[in-house]
């Protein structure tokens, strides 16, 4: 009936427990996170069926074929940020059994935050349980829910189009013996378990409100969310605009800023705060779609805008802030993978006095090579919004509201005109932030870097009529 199976799940949804119970059936084997971009199967394993991570990354179909050929029925767990190259292969194959494991996203989010705080991801002995409270972040949670929902909608739609069906199982069903035996029967296994595995223990029992350090802030953030949609199986949930919580609006100032990741978000927020006479932190942030609709209705005259950054400035800033940096805001796991897998000549820790301008140029070129492959779908690492094309991000705005105007970062006069249009008589100038990193782009920019950036972001250059990058202070070519 089936050649292999996949468990579509996410972190803290009970996938380890489901795997343990599947492995209890004779002839069935679940092989962990086989396509996790940072390891193969499990963090302490180096191969699956003789295929190591390097071989898998070069040709993921080899591991799919090995799983199909395994004795009995084999499968693996797959999360939304695992290698995207195998997703279409699985979804298009009716002989791949799709098990969709879901959990209330608020519970999984809080559990994930606690696990990060305690570094305890499994519990087999209650005496060794570590306790901590999660720090609820409304913007982070909104992005988390958006990613899960988009992935679940994609799974459902693809199975509908291809005439397939999956086996949906909720977190609460994992300790139901009859459901587990029913799943095994659906997979074609004639065996029935007499009892479920009890080695894994529930790590964080109790109400969600008792697991967070800021329950009132959590309640405010969730007040406008539909509780039924949060607890229903995500495949029926509507699409949401995940960018809305990142939008910034004035309180009395009728301006709405729609940031592009990797752009000058806080610079523009500071400018808006100065126009209104308040700190940037006092502007309207972390809005739900309902909040934003109310804001739009209450503003007699309002204007929305986004700010485009030159692709060269943007990708260099992202490299310095997310990859070269090892502190706040860095992508530590991706950084480590880029050093090990893509051989980026990055320092092991934060750059010090020995990190030269030539080192910076070589590391930046290596990152550009990765981005080119990543945007082409040739890597197992997610396409992060920080280095995705701005054209694609702007297109996504239209799911809720398109900006009235798109301003180039260097065209500050347009922002002053926009402020004047909504009644600001003497708009303030933009005070730009200092660039991140030990070196600025002008220190390392050369013809090779220019060609690489032009190739990677050809769509942005074409759609937004971007000119070739020139160092600050030099005239741009007309």
C-alpha positions in Angstrom: 0.0 0.0 0.0 2.7 2.5 1.0 6.4 2.5 0.3 7.3 4.8 3.2 5.8 7.4 5.5 6.4 10.9 6.6 5.3 12.5 9.9 4.6 16.2 9.2 5.1 17.9 12.6 6.8 20.7 14.3 9.0 21.2 17.4 7.1 20.5 20.7 4.1 18.8 19.1 4.9 15.4 20.5 6.7 14.0 17.5 9.3 12.2 19.7 6.5 10.3 21.4 4.8 9.5 18.2 8.1 8.2 16.8 8.6 6.0 19.9 5.2 4.4 19.5 5.6 3.8 15.8 8.9 2.1 16.4 7.1 -0.2 18.9 5.3 -1.9 16.0 7.2 -4.8 14.3 8.3 -3.9 10.9 8.0 -0.2 11.3 10.9 2.3 11.8 10.8 6.0 12.2 14.3 7.5 11.5 14.1 10.9 13.3 14.5 14.2 11.4 16.0 12.7 8.3 16.1 16.0 6.4 17.0 18.5 9.2 19.4 20.9 7.5 21.7 20.9 10.5 22.0 17.1 11.2 20.8 13.8 9.8 18.2 11.9 11.9 19.4 12.9 15.3 22.1 15.4 16.6 24.3 12.5 17.7 24.0 10.5 14.5 26.2 10.7 11.4 24.3 8.7 8.9 21.1 6.8 7.9 21.4 3.6 6.0 25.0 4.4 5.3 24.2 7.8 3.8 25.9 10.7 5.6 24.8 14.3 5.8 27.1 15.5 3.1 25.8 12.8 0.6 22.2 13.6 1.6 22.7 17.3 1.0 24.3 16.8 -2.4 21.4 14.5 -3.5 18.5 14.1 -1.1 16.8 11.6 -3.4 19.4 9.0 -2.4 18.1 9.0 1.1 14.4 8.9 -0.1 15.3 5.8 -2.1 17.1 4.2 0.8 14.1 4.7 3.1 11.8 3.2 0.4 14.1 0.1 0.2 14.4 -0.4 3.9 12.9 -3.6 5.3 9.3 -3.3 6.5 7.9 0.3 6.4 10.2 3.1 7.2 9.7 6.8 7.5 10.9 10.0 9.2 9.7 13.3 10.7 9.6 16.4 8.6 9.2 20.0 9.9 8.3 23.1 7.9 12.0 24.4 7.9 13.5 21.1 6.8 15.1 20.6 3.3 12.5 22.0 0.9 13.8 20.0 -2.0 12.1 16.8 -0.8 8.7 18.3 0.0 7.4 18.1 -3.5 8.7 14.6 -3.9 6.7 13.4 -0.9 3.6 15.4 -1.7 3.4 14.2 -5.3 3.9 10.5 -4.3 0.7 8.7 -3.4 2.8 5.8 -2.1 4.2 8.1 0.6 1.9 7.9 3.7 1.3 11.4 5.1 0.8 11.6 8.9 0.0 15.1 10.0 0.6 15.7 13.7 -0.9 18.9 15.1 -1.0 20.7 18.5 -2.5 23.9 19.8 0.1 26.4 18.6 0.0 28.4 21.8 0.9 25.2 23.8 3.7 24.2 21.4 5.1 27.7 21.4 5.2 28.0 25.2 6.7 24.5 25.4 9.4 25.5 22.9 10.2 28.6 24.9 10.6 26.6 28.1 12.7 23.9 26.4 15.0 26.7 25.1 15.3 28.2 28.6 16.1 24.8 30.3 17.8 23.1 27.4 15.7 20.0 28.2 14.0 18.6 25.1 13.0 15.2 26.4 12.0 13.9 29.8 12.3 10.3 30.9 12.7 10.8 34.7 10.4 13.2 36.4 13.0 13.7 39.1 15.2 15.4 36.6 12.6 17.8 35.3 13.9 21.4 35.0 11.5 24.2 35.6 11.3 27.6 33.9 8.7 30.2 32.8 8.4 31.1 29.2 8.7 34.8 28.2 5.8 35.3 25.8 6.6 37.5 22.8 3.5 38.6 20.8 5.3 39.4 17.6 7.3 36.2 17.7 4.2 34.1 18.4 2.3 35.8 15.5 5.2 34.9 13.1 5.3 31.4 14.5 1.6 30.8 14.0 1.8 32.3 10.5 4.5 29.9 9.4 2.7 26.9 10.8 -0.6 27.8 9.2 0.9 28.5 5.8 2.6 25.1 5.9 -0.5 23.3 7.0 -2.6 25.0 4.3 0.0 24.0 1.7 -0.1 20.4 2.8 -3.9 20.3 2.7 -4.2 21.9 -0.7 -1.6 19.7 -2.3 -3.3 16.6 -1.1 -6.7 17.8 -2.2 -5.3 18.6 -5.7 -3.7 15.2 -6.1 -6.6 13.3 -4.6 -4.7 12.0 -1.6 -5.6 11.9 2.1 -3.5 12.1 5.2 -3.9 10.7 8.7 -4.5 13.7 11.0 -3.5 13.1 14.6 -3.7 15.6 17.5 -1.2 15.9 20.3 -3.9 14.8 22.8 -4.3 11.5 20.8 -0.7 10.4 21.2 -1.5 8.6 24.5 -4.7 6.9 23.1 -3.9 3.2 22.5 -6.8 2.8 20.1 -5.8 5.8 17.9 -2.2 4.5 17.7 -3.4 1.0 16.7 -5.7 2.7 14.2 -2.8 4.6 12.7 -0.8 1.4 12.4 -3.8 -0.3 10.6 -4.0 2.7 8.2 -0.3 2.2 7.4 -0.9 -1.4 6.6 0.4 -3.0 9.8 -1.7 -5.9 11.1 -0.2 -5.8 14.6 -1.9 -4.2 17.6 -0.1 -3.0 20.7 -1.2 -4.0 24.1 0.1 -0.9 25.7 1.9 2.3 24.7 5.4 3.3 25.6 5.6 5.3 28.8 9.3 6.2 28.9 8.7 9.8 27.7 7.0 12.0 30.3 5.0 15.2 29.8 7.4 18.0 30.6 5.1 20.9 31.4 1.7 19.9 32.7 -0.8 22.6 33.8 -2.6 25.5 32.3 -0.7 27.7 29.7 -1.2 30.8 31.8 0.8 29.3 34.6 3.8 28.5 32.3 4.6 32.1 31.2 6.2 34.9 33.1 3.9 37.6 31.6 0.4 36.1 31.4 -1.3 39.5 31.1 0.8 40.5 28.1 0.0 37.1 26.6 -3.8 37.6 27.2 -3.6 41.0 25.5 -1.8 39.7 22.5 -4.3 36.8 22.1 -7.4 38.9 22.8 -8.3 39.5 19.2 -7.4 36.0 18.0 -10.1 33.5 17.3 -9.8 30.9 20.0 -11.6 28.3 17.9 -9.1 28.7 15.1 -6.2 28.4 17.5 -7.4 25.0 18.8 -8.8 23.5 15.6 -6.7 21.4 13.3 -4.7 23.9 11.4 -5.7 22.5 8.0 -9.0 24.4 8.2 -7.5 27.7 9.4 -7.6 30.7 7.0 -4.4 32.2 5.6 -3.1 35.1 7.7 -0.8 37.9 6.8 2.3 37.1 9.0 3.8 40.6 8.3 1.0 42.6 10.0 2.5 42.3 13.6 5.7 43.9 12.3 3.9 47.0 10.9 4.4 50.3 12.7 1.8 53.0 12.9 1.5 56.3 14.6 -0.9 57.0 17.4 -2.0 60.4 16.2 0.3 60.4 13.2 -1.6 58.9 10.2 1.4 57.0 8.8 1.7 53.2 8.5 5.1 51.8 7.9 5.3 48.3 6.4 8.9 47.1 7.0 10.9 44.8 4.7 13.1 42.5 6.7 16.8 43.5 6.2 15.7 47.1 5.8 15.9 50.2 8.0 13.0 49.3 10.3 14.2 51.0 13.5 15.6 54.0 11.6 12.2 54.7 10.2 10.5 54.0 13.5 12.7 56.6 15.2 11.8 59.1 12.5 8.1 58.5 13.0 8.5 58.8 16.7 10.2 62.2 16.3 7.4 63.4 14.1 4.9 62.5 16.8 7.1 63.6 19.7 7.2 60.1 21.3 9.8 57.4 21.6 9.8 54.9 18.8 8.7 52.2 21.3 5.5 54.2 22.0 4.3 53.8 18.4 1.6 51.2 17.6 3.3 47.9 17.1 2.5 44.2 17.4 -0.9 44.8 15.8 -3.3 42.1 14.8 -5.3 42.4 11.5 -8.2 43.6 13.6 -6.1 46.3 15.3 -4.9 47.5 11.9 -8.4 47.6 10.4 -9.6 49.7 13.3 -6.6 52.0 12.9 -7.3 52.5 9.2 -11.0 53.3 9.9 -10.2 55.8 12.6 -7.7 57.8 10.5 -9.4 60.3 8.3 -6.4 60.6 6.1 -3.7 58.0 6.3 -0.8 56.9 4.1 1.1 53.6 4.2 4.6 53.1 2.9 7.5 50.8 2.7 11.2 51.5 2.3 13.3 49.7 -0.3 17.0 49.3 0.5 19.6 48.8 -2.3 20.2 45.0 -2.6 23.9 45.5 -2.0 23.4 47.5 1.2 20.7 45.1 2.4 22.6 41.8 1.8 25.8 43.1 3.4 23.8 44.4 6.4 22.1 41.0 6.8 25.4 39.2 6.5 27.0 41.4 9.3 23.9 41.3 11.6 22.7 37.8 11.2 25.7 35.7 10.1 29.0 37.4 11.1 27.6 38.6 14.4 27.4 36.0 17.2 25.4 38.1 19.7 21.8 39.3 19.8 20.0 38.9 16.4 22.4 36.4 15.0 21.3 33.2 13.3 23.7 31.0 15.3 22.6 27.6 14.0 22.6 28.7 10.4 26.0 30.4 11.0 27.4 27.1 12.3 26.0 25.2 9.3 27.5 27.7 6.9 30.9 27.3 8.5 30.7 23.5 8.5 28.8 22.6 5.3 29.4 25.6 3.0 33.0 26.2 4.3 32.4 29.9 4.8 35.6 31.4 6.2 33.9 32.8 9.3 35.7 33.2 12.6 34.6 30.7 15.2 33.5 33.5 17.5 32.9 37.2 17.1 35.4 39.0 14.8 38.4 40.4 16.7 41.5 42.4 15.8 42.9 39.6 13.6 39.8 39.7 11.4 41.1 41.6 8.3 39.3 43.4 5.5 40.4 40.5 3.2 38.9 38.0 5.6 35.6 40.1 5.5 35.6 40.2 1.7 36.1 36.4 1.4 33.4 35.6 4.0 31.0 38.0 2.4 31.6 36.4 -1.0 31.0 33.0 0.5 27.7 34.2 1.9 26.6 35.6 -1.4 27.3 32.2 -3.0 25.1 30.6 -0.4 22.3 33.1 -0.9 22.4 32.4 -4.6 22.0 28.7 -4.1 19.5 29.2 -1.3 17.1 31.4 -3.4 17.4 28.8 -6.2 16.1 26.0 -3.9 19.5 24.2 -3.9 20.1 24.1 -0.2 18.4 22.5 2.8 18.3 25.7 4.7 15.2 27.9 4.8 14.9 31.0 2.6 14.9 33.6 5.3 13.0 36.8 4.7 16.1 38.9 5.5 17.8 37.9 2.3 14.7 37.0 0.1 14.0 39.3 -2.8 12.2 42.5 -1.9 9.9 42.0 -4.8 8.6 38.8 -3.3 8.1 40.4 0.1 6.3 43.4 -1.4 4.0 41.1 -3.4 3.1 39.4 -0.1 1.8 42.7 1.4 -1.1 42.6 -1.0 -2.7 39.7 0.9 -3.8 42.4 3.4 -3.0 45.8 2.0 -0.5 47.2 -0.5 1.5 50.2 0.5 0.5 53.5 -0.9 4.1 54.4 -1.8 7.5 52.6 -2.0 10.4 54.9 -1.0 14.0 54.2 -1.8 16.2 54.4 1.3 18.3 57.2 -0.2 15.2 59.2 -1.3 14.6 60.8 2.1 12.9 63.8 0.4 10.0 61.6 -0.6 9.5 60.7 3.1 9.5 64.4 4.0 6.9 65.0 1.3 4.8 62.1 2.6 4.9 63.6 6.1 3.9 67.0 4.7 1.0 65.4 2.9 -0.5 64.2 6.2 -0.1 67.6 7.9 3.4 67.7 9.3 4.6 71.2 8.5 8.3 70.9 9.3 9.2 67.2 8.9 12.5 66.1 10.5 15.3 64.6 8.5 16.1 60.9 8.7 18.9 60.1 11.1 20.5 57.0 9.8 21.9 54.3 12.1 25.5 53.3 12.0 26.0 50.2 9.8 26.6 46.9 11.6 29.9 45.0 11.3 33.6 45.7 11.6 33.8 46.9 7.9 31.4 48.8 5.7 30.4 47.6 2.2 32.7 50.2 0.6 35.7 48.5 2.2 35.2 45.2 0.3 33.1 46.0 -2.7 34.6 45.0 -6.0 33.6 43.9 -9.5 33.1 40.3 -8.5 30.8 41.2 -5.6 28.9 43.6 -8.0 28.3 40.8 -10.5 27.2 38.3 -7.8 24.7 40.7 -6.2 23.4 41.7 -9.7 22.8 38.0 -10.5 21.2 37.1 -7.2 18.8 40.1 -7.0 18.2 40.6 -10.7 14.5 40.7 -10.1 14.8 43.6 -7.6 17.1 45.5 -9.9 14.6 45.2 -12.7 11.3 45.7 -10.9 12.4 48.6 -8.8 14.8 50.2 -11.3 17.7 49.9 -9.0 21.0 51.4 -10.1 24.4 49.8 -9.6 25.7 50.4 -6.1 28.2 53.3 -5.6 30.0 54.2 -2.3 28.4 56.9 -0.2 29.4 60.4 -1.3 29.9 59.5 -4.9 27.2 60.5 -7.5 25.0 57.7 -8.7 24.8 57.0 -12.4 21.6 58.4 -13.9 
